[in-house]
Amino acid sequence: MADVNTLSTKTGGPAPRHRVVIIGSGFGGLFGTKALRHADVDVTVIARTTHHLFQPLLYQVATGILSEGEIAPSTREVLAKQKNARVVLGEVTDIDLEHRLVKHHLLGRETVTPYDSLIVAAGAGQSYFGNDRFAEFAPGMKSIDDALELRGRIFGAFELAELAAAKGEPVDHLLTFVVVGAGPTGVEMAGQIAELSRHTLKRDFRAINSKQARVILIDAAGQVLPPFGKKLGAKTKAALENLGVEVQLGAMVSDVDERGLVVRDKDGTERRIEAVTKIWAAGVQASSLGQTLAEQSGASIDRAGRIGVNPDLTLPGYPEVFVVGDMIALNNLPGVAQVAIQGAKYAAKEIKGRLNGKPQQRPFKYFDKGNLATISRFDAVAAIGKLRLSGFIAWLIWLGVHLIYLTGFKNQVTALLHWTVTFLSNDRSQRTATEQQIFARQALKRLPRGASELVSDPGHFEERRAELEATAAEEARLTDSGERGRVAPERV
């Protein structure tokens, strides 16, 4: 039976406070929760992870610059001082708009949480454009799990190449790294792998020359970084090529397997690239909750799963439901952190205004603070309004902006220290990789119920309680009587 969380009061007591449920602990979820810290409401944050992820720096976890903890602090820690907020771990599987209920699961256990106002900030995942089987061989860059798996694959490729080269076996397929997607994530990832191979690892191996690694950036579009404009796109392409990155534009991936991928060029010809390590940084797909909301409300939904919302970010026909961030299709808004942050703050302000009897706000208007992307050490591009910058100045802006938006002073300090070491010495401290990081994701997917298959039903623990208590009592008796290590009398 589902565990229904409700806010109850004693008979004759004060009425329960307005209940706000926020789905997601990303930029939208976290900033929306913080914006309600002084409101007379009870906030419940439901998220599938226990951390708030600073997604723009995932590529630095994958390439050994930062640790996962520096870009993904505990959500509970971040919100510990906000007394009107609580955090619930679980994956939301359904939203009942008519009865105002959110259903979420954790390891087979279902919980139902009621709401008076709802902010859906569930974000987006990687899109393989209908070829989801590619994910097995080309992980995306949307989660800590993705970044750690990629770290294992990247550093593991050099290790495998060292072993193969020592035996005289070919290593080209091991030392070829393909990044699919020439947006900011793809550009940053390709640049970092190039720097890693040409600088960080150049003295670490004996049988291979890491500087001979081949890094390929592929995109079906005709330029790098389309949102930055043609001028900055051309500069970025030139800078990547100076690093040794092969930029292949107008090339669409048609197939991916364990040892390589097939690319179709503009003229229709197909060619194969042998590469064990592939990184998918092309396309996003909004959370499936968008489809859930659309089916109940009749709202439109586009090919990327983004749902059409009203100008005030509410769901058509349901003014108590706000949808923010990557999930919405409104005025061609980009899928960037600032859209989620500003939208969540807008929704929180509207909720507070309604409770205080204030008039409705004007329609949501996004303030574009610009786009930033790094290429390599001391080199970045920035598009801020009509201003176009590249090189060291743009890199300093990138550094400052990312430091400001990292959550927590502790993470800001440690990230700055790691950046200082990496940028000045080319060294990287986060190079630990294990087989579990590489293969655990696929192993869990092969289980019919995922991780739930590995967890016993709560009732099983009661069956073992007496046995465990007896074992504990015997352990204590042996210690208190001094019998440990003593030869039994019948054996003397």
N, C-alpha and C positions, 0 to 999 in steps of 0.2 A: 504494500500500500504506500502511496506517495506521502512524503512528509510535508505537510502544508504549513508554511511559515506565516503566521498572522500576528498582528499587533493587537493585544487584548488589554482591556482595562477593567478594573473592578466596577461593580454596579454602582452607578452614581458618580463615578470618577470622571476625570477630564476626557474629552474626546481624543481619539488617537490622532497623532500628527500626520500631515500629508506624507504619503509614502512615494518616494521617487526611486525607481529601479533604473540602473544604468548598466547596459550590456556592453562589456568590453573594458579592458584596462589599458588601451593604447592612448594616443594623444587626446582623442575625443573623450574617452571615458574618464581619464585622470583629470583633465582640465575642467570637464563638466562637474565632476565631484567636488573639486576644490572651489569652484565658483559658487557652490551651495553651502560652503562651510559655515556661514553666518545666518543661513536661512532657517526658518522654523519648520524643518522637514526632517524625515528620517531617510537616509540614502543607503541603498543596498547596491553594491557593485558586484556583478556576476561576470566572471571571466574564466576562460579555459586554462589560463596560466596563473601562476602566483606572482608574476612580475609585470612591471611596466617596461615595455621594450622601446628603446630609442632606435627605431629601425634604420634610419639613414647611416648608422655606423656598423651595421651587421657585417659589411665586407671587411672591416678591420678586425673583427673577431675571426673571420674565416682565414685571414692572411697573417694572423699571429701578432697583431699590433696591440690590441686591447683584449682584456678578459671579458667573458660574458657578463660578469657581475657589474662591470663598470657601465654597461649600457642597458642593463636590465635589473634595476633595484627592485627589492620586494615591494609589492603594492601595499601590503600591510604596514611596512615600515614607513613608506611615504605618507600614508594616511593615518598613522598612529595617533597623531595629536588632534585629528578631526573627530570629535566625539559623536557627531551626528551621522557618521559614515561607518558602515561595516562591509567587509569583503567576504564574498562567498565563491569558493572554487567550484567550477562546473561548466560543462558545455551546454549552452542553450540549444534545445532541440525543437522547441515550439513556443509560439506566442499566441495566446487566446485573446484576441482583441475584444470580443464581446464581453467576456467575463473579467478582463484585465488581469490575466495570469501569465506568468513566465515559467515554463517548464525547463529544468536543466538536470543533467545527469553527471555523475562522477562514479566511475568504476561500477556501473550497473545500478547505482542507487539514484532514484528519481526524487527531486524536490520541486515543489511548486511555490512560487513567490508571487503574492498579489502586489499590484501597484495602483497608484492614483495618477501618477505621471510616469512616462517611460521615455528614456533616451537610448536609442539604439545606435551604438558606435562600434559595431562588430568588425569594421574594417574590410579588408580584401585579402585574398590569397593569390598564389601564383596561377596564371592561366597558361595552359599549353595548347590553347586554340583547338580544343577537341581531341587532342592527342595525349590524354592523361598518362598513357603508358610510358611516355618520355620521362616522367618524373623518377622512375626507378634508376635511370642512368644519368640524368641531368637534374640534380636538385636545384630548387629555386633559392631565393634569398628573402624569405619572409618570416623566419623564426629563428630562435636560438638553436633549435635542433638542426635546422638547415645549415647555419653557420658552422656549427661544430662538426657536422658531417663533412662539409666542404673542406674544413681545416684538415680533417683526417685524410680526405681524398688528395688534397694538394700536396701536403707534406709526405703522405704515403707514396705518391707517384714517384717522388725523387728517391725514396728508399728502395722501391721496387726496381727502379732504373739502375741504382747502384749495384744491386744484386745481379741483375741481368747482365750488365756490362762486364762485371767481374767474370762471368761465365762465357763471355764472348757472344751473347745473344743480342739481337736488335733492341733498341730502346726508344726509337723515334716516337712510337705510339704512346709511350709512358711520359715522354718529355714534351708532349704536345697538349696544350691547354686551350680549350675553346670556350669562349664566353658568347652566349647568344643574347643579343639585345644591346643596342648602342645608346640606351638612355643613361641617366646619371649612374645608376647602379652598375650597369655593364662597363661603362667607361672607367669608373673607379676600381672595379674588380680587375679589369684587364691591366690597368696601370700598376696596381699593387703586385700582381703576379709577376709582371715584368721586372719590377724593382726587386722583388723577392729573389728571383732567379739570377739576376745580374749583379746584385750587390750583397744581399744578406747571406746567401748560401754559397757564394763563389769559392770559399775556402773549406767548405765542410765535407766535401766528398773526394774520393780518390780515384774511382773508376769512371766517373762521369764529369763533364764540365757543365755545371748548372746554367752557365751563361748561354749555352747553346739551346736552351729550352725554347720552344716555339709557342708564342701566345697569339691566338687568333680571335679577333672581335668580329662577329657576324651580325648583320641586320638586314631585313628585307627593305628597309627605307633607303632613301638615296643620300642621306647625310647622317652624321653623328649629332646627337643631342638636338633633335628638331625643336624643342621648346625654347632653346637658347638663341635661335636665329641662325642664318646661314654663315655669317661672319665668324661667330664663336664656334660654330660647328666645324668649320674649315680649320680654324686654329687648333681645336682639340684633336682633330684627325692628324694634323701635322705633328703635334706634340707626342701623340701616341706612337706614331711611326718612328719618331726620333728615339723613343724608348725601345724600339724593336718589335712593337705590336703590329701584326698584320691586320689591317682594317679591310674587311670585305663587305661592301655595301651592295644592295640590290640582290642579296642572296637569302633565300628562304630555306629553312630546315624542313626537309620532308620525311626524314626518318632518323631514329636514334637507337643505338644498341649499346651493348656493354663495351665494345672496343672502338666505337667511332660513330659518325653521323653522316647522313647524305644531305647534300645541299643542292638546291635547284637555282640556277642563275636566271637572269632576266630573259635570256634567249631560249629558256626551256631545257637547256642541257643540265644533266645531273652529274655530280662528282662526289666522291667519298673522301672524307678526312678521317684518318686513323688517329683516334685520341681516346685514351682511357678516361681522362678527366674533362667533364663538360659541366658548365655552369649555366643555368637558365635564368636570364634576367629580362625576359621579354614578356610583356603583357600581364595584366592583373584581372582577377575575377572577384567580384564583390561577394561578400558572405551570402550563403544560401538563405539566410534569414530574410533577405530582400524578397526572394521568391515567396516565402511564407507570408510576409506582409502583403505582397501584391495579390496573392490569391484571395485573401480575406477582405481586402479593401477595394480591389478593382484598380489599383494604381498601375501605371505603366511600368514596364521593366525593359531595359535594353539588353543587347547581346552580352555585355560584360556583367550582367546581373545587377546593375544599378537601378534603383527604384526612383520613379518620379515623385517628387514631394511638392508641397505648396511653397510659395515664396517665403513663408515663415518657418520652413523646415519641418512642418507637421505633415503627418500622413493624411491624404485625402479622406475625409469623413471621420477622422479620429484626431481631434485637436489636442488630446492629451498625450499623443505619441509623436516624438521628435526623432528624426533620422539624420545623422550627421556623418561627415567624413567621406571616406572612399565609397560608401554605399549609395550615395545620392546622385541622381542625374538632374542637375539644375544649372541652367545658364552656362553649360560647358565648363563647369568648375573642374580644376585639375585635381588629381588624386595625390595631394601633398599634405604634409602635417599641418600646415597653417589653416587649411580649409577645415580640418577636423577640430583644431583648437578654437578657431573663431566661431565655428558653428555650435560647438558645445557650450561655449560661454554665452552665446546668443540664446540658446535653449534654456540654460539655467536662469538667465535674466528674465526670460518670459515666464518661467514657472514662478519665480519670486514675485514678479509683477502681478500675476493673476492672484496670488495669495494675498497681496496687499491692496488689491482693488485698483491697480494702475491700468491705464489704457494700453492696448496692444502696441507692440513695437512696430516700427516700419519694417518692410520686408528685409530679409537678410542680405547684406551686401559684403562681399568678400574684398578685403584689402590685400592686394598682391604685394608681398614683401620681397619678391624676386626669387631667382633660382641660382643655386650654387652647386658646383661639382668640382672635385679634385681630380687631377690627372696624375700627379706624382709629387714627390717632395718639392715644396715651395712653388708649386705650379697648380693653378686652378682657373676656373672661368666663373664669371658672375654676370647675371643679367638682372639688373635692379631698375625697374622702370625703363627709361630710355637709355640708361647707362649700361655700357658693355665694357667689362674689364677682363683681363687675362693676366696670367703670370703671378708674380710674388704678391702684389697688392690684393688680388682676388683671393689668393691663398690665405692671407692674413684675415680677410673678411670671413672666409669660410671657417677658419680656426675660431675666431671670436664668437660667431653665431652658434656654432656647435657646442662650444663651452657653455654659453648662456643657457641653452636649452637642455643640456644634460641635467637630469634630475638628481639633486642632492649635492651639497658642497664636497662631501667625501669623494664622490665619483668625479667631480670636476677636477679636484686636485690630483687624484691618481691617474686620470686620463691625460692630464697635462704633463705629468711626469713621464708616462709611457711615450707620449708623443715626442717629448724632448729627447729621450733616449733613441727612439727610432729615427727621428728626422736628422739628428746630429751624427749618429754612429751607424745607421743602417741595421742596427741590431733589433731583434724582436724577441720579447720574453715569453710570449704565449704560443709556444710551438708544440705543446703536448697534444698528442693525438693517439687514440686507441681504436682497436677493431670495433669495439662496442659503439663508438660514435659513428662509425661508417655504416655498420650493418643493422643496428638496432631498429631503425625506422622501418626498413623493409621486413624485418622479422616480425615486428608487431602487426604490420599490415596483413601478414599471412595468417594471423589468428582470426577465426570467425568473428569474435567480439573484441578484437584488439586487446588492450591491456586488461580488460575485464576478465579475460580468460585466465589470467594469472592470479586473480584475487578470490579468496574464499567468500562464501556467503557469511554475513555476520553471525548467523545461527551456529555455524561450525565452531566458533570460538567458545561458545557456552558448553559445547560437548566436551571440550578439552580442559575446561577450567579446573575440575577436580584433579585431573592428572597433573596439571601444571602446579597446582598448590601442593600436592603431595611431593612432587619432585623438589620444590623449593624448600619444604619443611625438612626433607632428608638432607639436602645440601647444608642447611643451617645446623642440623644436629651433628653432622660429621665434623664441621668446623668447631663447634662449641665443645665437643667431647675430645677433640684432639686425635681422632681416629684416622685422619688423612695420612696416608703413607705408612701406616702401621700394618705389619703382617697379621693376617687373621689368625686367631689362636689355633684353629685346626690345621693350619699349614706350617706351624712351628715344628 
